Amino acid sequence: MPMEKQYNHIKYEAGIYALWEKANAFAPQEVNKKNLKKSKKSFSIIMPPPNANEDLHIGHARFVAIEDILIRHARMKGLATLWLPGADHAGIETQYVFEKKLKEQGKSRFDYEREDLYKMLWDYVHKYKDSMYDQLKRLGASCDWSREKFTLDPEIIAIVKQTFKSLYDEGMVYRDEQLVNYCPNCGTSFSELEIDYVERDDLMYYLDYGTVTIATTRPETIFADVAIAVNPQDSRYKKLIGKKATIPLINRQIPIIKDSAVDKKLGTGALKVTPAHDPTDFEIRKRHNLPTVSVIDSEGKMINTPPEYIGLRVADARRKVVSMLKDRGVLIKEVPIRHAVATCYKCKNTIEPMISKQWFIKVKPLTKDALLAIRKKQVKFAKDKYKKIAVHWLKNLKDWNISRQIVWGIQIPAWRCDQCMEWVVTAGETPNKCPNCKASSFTQETDTFDTWFSSSQWPFATLMTTGKNDFKRFYPTSVMETAYDILPFWVIRMIMLGLYKTKNVPFNNVLIHGLVRDKNGQKISKSKGNVINPLVMVDKYGADALRMGLIWGTLIENDISLSEENIRGQRNFANKLWNVARFVSLNQSQLKAMSRAPRSQNKNDHAIIKKLRRTAKIIDKEIENYRLNQAAENLYNFIWKDFANDYLESTKSRRSKAQPTLEYILSESIKMAHPFMPFITEAIWQNLYGNSQKPLIFQSWPK
């Protein structure tokens, strides 16, 4: 049956994906059919699990395009290939999105019991998870869905808890009262990595403390001051060290101390020490054994202050305090200042440093092993600049706060004895007896694990729970491919915990991709109105065109500027490939697949075969070196210029004699194009060969 005049992606794509699934094409294939226990060399990627809380965005489509090209190419090269898919419960991010939806209904998380809220979130996430998997399939992701994992699968949770207990038993987990980064809006603490520092215009307030003038951007915290600190090398204040200063408004006297952490050039060089609400001050407090006073609670409201300030939000309290300072004549001046302010990476509200009891992991032993693995090239970065970033973070990482004060996540398996108040950590089960006092009544910790703690175990946790000897066969995985914005959050922590748990790195190579921007290079956001919906583009132009558009014209590690015009241009390339196939197969009932080039005495036949082999070799090498944009351009140039424009035109006067070469070049061309444009190439293959050949996805890369 002759091919239609135009390729209709809507007609073919769903059916082709169903064909692949029915043929079990995404499962790792064995090399030796006589001895199925002996498997071929493997190639594996664990999918960075998308957050199961909203539809896929264009950034997800880019990682699908990149990873699927690598997977399909490895499969055609004869490797036992596994791409393991999954979804992330995404802790605070999901709860934040869900709470916004509750707010639209006039409700909040506080309207529900913990168990009820968790169940609502579970149902919400699973609705999006199923939809997300359908969207991944529409993009052509050739994942082995029989091995799909979710970060809250019971077997995954069990491994996460076992890792926590192991760390605790080895003295690498501790619970302590520390100054943490707290977001009153999200209602949870965060690690240092989850804080964004934003430049803001503010005011520096100069205040009279009796014996000394101090400068501060946070006058509302003066009620929590416990000392005034000056630099020991600052000659202005040497005579004041050991004397007293007086906090305005409350007239409480506090000592003047010396500490080298004070910047002589900042403000007046005299620092009000507020340990409960500033990280530098907290460290000064530890060195000088100072007390702490907290004046801001977890809701961002004032406490432990004179009555007129209690219950006020921070911003309101600041205005009221400044007004009172002016009235008392102790506000000397206000000076504009531009400085970096810590903000929540999720909701963008200001972070409040706050003293709280939290669970921490000692990171030094973990970072030491990770740095050694990178230095020994057990983990290789495709681009050296990302290796440098990873090394920088590993060298400067502070102890990891893994407590989150949210419902949605894995509840920390720690139990406090109701009698002696000591903590007992288990692998998940409720303890029977307290090892300290033998009591049998316990209360479980309500905090949940930081999402990054569970997802950092993703490579080994998935492969340990899919069965089929997968961990032994595919760990370490071949490539970890992900976006650069989560390099410090996720990639370095996977290396840390992978080495801790398995004594081996979780992956051999790290491939980092840039973000997707609009055609003007602007960041894509709803507020700018420049969002590119990947599924709308698939409906309009086909998955193949979108995939090619997402790798075209720039290196993987760079941000890519994408427009609908780019995608339309790749749709035109898909149509060109279809028309070439239609021309070659014209007047043929069905073509026969050739395993080798036909013999010919014609110089044009010789030239195109030679060019084909050279192009296949170049593309092969470029894919292996992650230069997908160059591989795509070589494919484009060969099919459009060398094959369609030059060779095909030269055969019109000798069509019958050139037909074997035409058929050979076509079949090899669609093999080369398959990793990039899987749907149209499989559609052409089915049209050309029907049931006489295995589907294209099983064919070998051109040799």
Secondary structure, DSSP 8 states (H G I E B T S, - for coil): ----SS--HHHHHHHHHHHHHHTTTTS---S-TT-TTS---EEEEE----BTTS---HHHHHHHHHHHHHHHHHHHTT-EEEEE-EEB--HHHHHHHHHHHHHHTT--GGGS-HHHHHHHHHHHHHHHHHHHHHHHHHTT----GGG-EETT-HHHHHHHHHHHHHHHHTT-EEEEEEEEEEETTTTEEE-GGGEEEEEEEEEEEEEE-SS-EEEES-GGGGGG--EEEE-TT-GGGGGGTTSEEEETTTTEEEEEEE-TTS-TTSTTSEEEE-GGG-HHHHHHHHHHT------B-TTSBB-SS-GGGTT-BHHHHHHHHHHHHHHHT-EEEEEEEEEEEEEETTT--B-EEEEEEEEEE--HHHHHHHHHHHHTTSSEESSHHHHHHHHHHHHH---EE-EE--SSS-B--EEEETTT--EEE-SSS--SS-TTT----EEE---EE-HHHHHTTHHHHHHHHS-TTHHHHH-SEEEEEEEGGGIIIIIHHHHHHHHHHHSS-SEEEEEEE--EE-TTS-B--TTTT----HHHHHHHH-HHHHHHHHHTTS-TTS-EE--HHHHHHHHHHHHHHHHHHHHHHTT-SS----SS------HHHHHHHHHHHHHHHHHHHHHHTT-HHHHHHHHHHIIIIIIIIIIHHHTGGGHHHHHHHHHHHHHHHHHHHTTTSHHHHHHHHHHHHGGGS--GGGS----
